Amino acid sequence: MGLIEKYGTPLKFTYLPKIGSQINKARDYFKDAFEKHQYKANYNYCYCTKSSHFSFVLKEVLKNKVDIETSSAFDLSIVRRLEEKGQFNKNQYIICNGFKTETYAENMANMVKDGYNNLVCVLDNPEEFDLIESKTSSHTNLGIRIATEEEPNFLVYTSRLGMSSKKIVDLYQAKIQNHPNFKLKLLHFFVNSGIKDTTYFWSELTRLVNVYCDVKEVCPDLDTLDIGGGMPIYTSLGVELDYAYMIDQIVYYIKTICESRGVSEPHIFTEFGSFTVGESGGSLYSIIGQKEQNDKELWYMINSSFITTLPDTWGIGQKFILLAVNQWDKEFQRINLGGLTCDSQDFYNSDTNSNQVFMPKLKQGDVLHMGFFHTGAYQESLGGYGGIQHCLIPAPKHILIDKDSEGKFSYEVFAEEQKPESMLNILGY
Ligand SMILES: Cc1ncc(COP(=O)(O)O)c(C=O)c1O
């Protein structure tokens, strides 16, 4: 309420300390699992920049001495800028994933030449080797992405991202093994379902660790397994996530499979995006009207749009923690939340655990504010930020909240609500 009273709604906020606490939480769980299973290699926490590219996020992430995973050419321009500002040093890892365009390959080659010693170019397909080879004569570390098999109910059998295990060994033996400039150091995969306690996840993990062992048998330089992102976050207050168990089991599987294959255990890298930044973000709205369309369907209209400010709710049916911010003493009733655009899909009416949403009953003149929490990852990258959006709904004000070592909070306006001039400009008026 304090934030709302001071800044108004619609409002996005980022609670910066959450980023560091998430990073340290994962590190602690990996440390415990390594000790328990006597795992004799290192754990590296990389941040997947595509989940939020904002400077305030990267600054906070890098305070915690993590490494970086990139997805495209411009990501590398961000890394260079961070290095110029002293927030990143040239010995930190840069794991370059994603499809390699000419520009992306050129940027990588230039950075290796400029002394970014731990840049790893992760090949998505065999042709990318030829591309990167044509751009550089410096020593370059390589990784290869292993294609995962999708969940049985998915629309395709094998992920379009990465290469099959047979192609990896062929590529290594044909082009990398005897090349003076390239070393294959890392294998990477990303299980699309995310890290979940399901038979599918564990059997895919087992298969992929076995692929690591197959390649390690022919490639002694290989020493790192990058298991991607996908660590879940809380999208409901009614579910308990057992991070300790999941991380313990991942370490156990990797250790025991490698041991049984006579292969030394790899360094483990992760690229957590949502896990790093998701829980730091929130979106606050006010209800500016009610509509009763029939005797069952009551609409509360928010003063913004789901499609434009929380596009995952619309695109992939993503749920977030939803709470009323005030009026908690009122009776609650089932409602539908409607956004301001004219799109019939601009609504939110079901929670993670139930197909319903409840909010306080309002009398004439009552003011209700509500918040979606843990919305810090992907929403701006997907919805666009400060550009032209559906029905010209403006991007909300964005506030950064920090806490110092004495527990004192500070607030900074990162961006004011978008103004009409910025849209008219883009539209050519
Ligand atoms: C290669 C790769 N690594 C990491 C991530 C981060 O995933 P998440 O945000 O689920 O942790 C993604 C997300 O798409 C990805 O494609």
The ligand as a Gaussian input file, in Angstrom:
#p B3LYP/6-31G(d) Opt

LIG

0 1
 C       19.469000     -22.165000     -23.446000
 C       18.673000     -21.643000     -22.320000
 N       19.249000     -21.551000     -21.099000
 C       18.578000     -21.062000     -20.035000
 C       17.275000     -20.624000     -20.158000
 C       16.587000     -20.084000     -18.936000
 O       15.478000     -20.820000     -18.588000
 P       14.680000     -20.489000     -17.257000
 O       14.269000     -19.084000     -17.305000
 O       13.541000     -21.446000     -17.284000
 O       15.616000     -20.774000     -16.113000
 C       16.629000     -20.707000     -21.395000
 C       15.251000     -20.246000     -21.555000
 O       14.621000     -20.289000     -22.549000
 C       17.352000     -21.239000     -22.505000
 O       16.789000     -21.330000     -23.717000

